[in-house]
């Protein structure tokens, strides 16, 4: 989606909701971006939102995903316009989702597996 807002987040939660097995309940861990916790969100009944503490990027593995995308496909590039940015970001995302093993290793936290 081209914008991060409550409407986009509501659509995202609706899509996640369809992937939760019947009778199960999903927990979505998210940072405290305004559109993640907006009072205007329509949160499906089979989803609970679990916000991370503010200023704690080490608890949010997706921060490493964004860094990986920047490091490998999005940095050191001058974009022509908005559509160019969107095109490059979509291409980078599609490259990443073709590598599920990479996504798993990017998000690992060594300290979380020491117990």
N, C-alpha and C positions, 0 to 999 in steps of 0.2 A: 504494500500500500504506500502511496506517496506521502502520507502524513501520519504522524504519531499523535493521535488524539483519542478521545473517549469513544468515538464511533468506530475507529479502527480496533481499539482494544476490545470493545464489545463483540465485534466480528471475530476477532482472534479467539476470545474465550468461547464463543459459540462453536467454532471449529474444533477447539481442543475438547469441548464437551462431547462432541460426536465420537471421539476416539476413546472415551472412558467406557469400559465394559459395563453392560447392564448390571445394576445392583452394586456397582463399585462407586467410589468417590475419588475425585482427583484433587490434588493440591498443587497449585501453581505458585512457585516461589518467584518473587519479583522484587526489583528495586523500588524505590519510592518516587519514581517519575510521576508527575502529576496525572498523566493519562492512565497510569496503572491503578491509581487509587481514587479516581474521580467518583464523586457521589452520583454521577449520571450513568455509571456503568450498569449494564444488565448482566448480572452474574448468574450463570446457569445453576440450578439447584444441585447438580452433581459436581460442583467445583467450589473449592475454598481457596481464597487468596491468602498467601503467607508472605507479608512484606519483610524484606531483609532490613536490618538496622541501617540507618543512613551512614554514609562515609565508611563503608566496609566492603570495598571491592574484592577483597580476598575471599569473601564468602559467596561471591557471585561469579561462577565459572564462565558465564557468557561474556564477561569482560575480556577474557582471554580469546574467545572466538572473534570478537571485534578486532582485537589487536592482531590476530592471525590474518584476518581479511586485509587489514591495512598493510601489514608487513609484506604480504605475498601478492596482492593484486590491486590495491587501491592507492598506495603511496607513490610519491614522486611522479605524479601525473597532473597535467593541467586539463581540466575539463572544459569543454566548449560552452556548455549550457546545462540547464537542469535535466533535460532529457538524456544528455550524455552521462551525467552523474548517475541517474537512475539506471541506465543501461549497464554501466560498469558495475554498479553495486549488485544488480540482478545476476550478471554474469559471474561475479565473484561468489555470490551465495550459491548459485547452481554448481559451481566447481566444488565448493566445500561440501555440499550435501551428497555429491558423488563419492565422497571419502568418509563414510561413517566411522571408520577406525580412527581417522584423524580427529574427528569431533570428540570421540571418547577420550583420546589422549590429551587433547587441549584442555578439557575440563577437569582432569584429575588433579587432586590436591594431595600431595604426598602425606602431609600432616594428618589428613582425614583417614588414612589407611594404617596409621601406626598403632591403633588400639586393638 
